[in-house]
Amino acid sequence: MGDQSSNTSREVHALELEALTRAKAMGEINEECHRAEEQAVREFAARGALQSGTFGGTIAGIHRGRAKRMVDKEIELRRATLKIAPELATDTEFDKLLELTKATVDGVLASIPEHLRRRGFQIAVDTVKPKDVVEALGLKEDARREIEMLKREHALQIFPKEERVTVGVAKDKRKVWVVHGRNLKARNAMFEFLRAIGLEPMEWGEALALTGKGTPYNGDVLDQAFAEAQAVVVLLTGDDMARLGTRYAEADDPPEETEPTPQARPNVLFEAGMAFGKYPDRTVLVQIGTARAFSNVVGRNVLYASNDLRKRQGLADRLKTAGCDVKTDHRHDWHTSGDFDGANEGPDAPTADEHADADMAAFREITARLKGKQADTHAPEVGSPDDGQAQRLVKRGLLKPGPMGGYVVARLF
């Protein structure tokens, strides 16, 4: 019963991780497609050919290519998921994957007429529909073949099997594997704290070396790390800035979805998901400062580190629960070792140039004015001081050049 429960937990976490990775990948593909559209508009506008059939075909082709890339990515991500949780290689899950790819194809191709209208294309959009029908059938058939191949790969055990390591008892209950991002202040604070409570921290590179392989699977690294160390501490620090794409934003989304918000590095999220999915009892998730949650399940298991003694005690207790040989009795250095509060800093360096305050005030005024007029383009006179200020706002990532001239806001109001 215990093994069945463990397998189910791993399946759930593996699919959660896949969904999160897929959302990020789809956002990147959509953004690249948007840039390709804008480039096409600029090129055809320069030639006065925005109403040409070639322009319509170019925009439609961009989105047909987007559909194929998305389908390929969905299958690629499932291949990676099956390496973590091979028990998901069932007919039911393969059928769900096929339905997902079909829905992706239908959704993207159905959006082509709207993209053409949004770009001012006046020729009847029905002219592109017959080609889209043929394209959809071809993409769906390609997806079906790829999924059938994936199914047979697993049936024939083509994927190299990971050599499982007995992980019931770690070699050293003092060792703790630390996964971290680019916030080295947080990394150093954690290392100092762990040493102060009698533990020996190790990093990803050490766990990698334990496998004895040049390019091991992440599953190999996890198993070897847990065979050597008693626990893994995953440091969640807001090193990146991320938000939901405006295409998918909804009216009731909270600000952390629509505004740029600190988020842990993708590799940290991936390794956290794998560790927590495979070894939840020996994985300790520690957050310093503000960072977007990446799973409701994981969110309920995060410790928030600070210099507060109660927070330090909570972290030490969690490590004890994970089986680590924690030593705090008759010791006091751990009360102050490791400056967690000092590591709590935003990912963006503060601006200190002479125009910073004025530019931010101007940006707020521009966005308020556009919102009041229900407009989307800020069009100062070329070469004017306002235009120079707009160019600085572009460099700050607050505005971007509009497709038909002027500037548009680079994020939601």
Buried (B, 14 or more C-beta within 10 A) or exposed (E): EEEEEBEEBBBBBBBBBBEBBBEBBBBEBBEBBBEBBBEBBEEBBEEEEBEBEEBBBBBBBBBBBBBBBBBBBBBBBBBBBBBBBBEBBEEEBBEEBBEBBBEBBBEBBEBBBEBBEEBEBEEEBEEBBEBBEEBBEEBBEBBEEBBEEBBEBBEEEEBEEBEEBEBEEBEBBBBBBBBBBEBEBBBBBBBBBBBBBBBBBBEBEBBBEBBEEEEBBBBBBBBBBBBBBBBBBBBBBBBBBBBBBEEEEEEEBEEBBBEBBBBBBBEBBBBBBBBBBBBBEBBBBBBBBBBBBBBEBBEEEBBBBBBEEEBBEBBBEBBBEBBBBBBBEEEEEBEEBBBBBEBBBEBEEEEEEEBEEEBBEBBEEBBEEBEEEEEEEBBBEEEEEBBEBBBBBBEBEBBBBBBBEBBBBBBBE
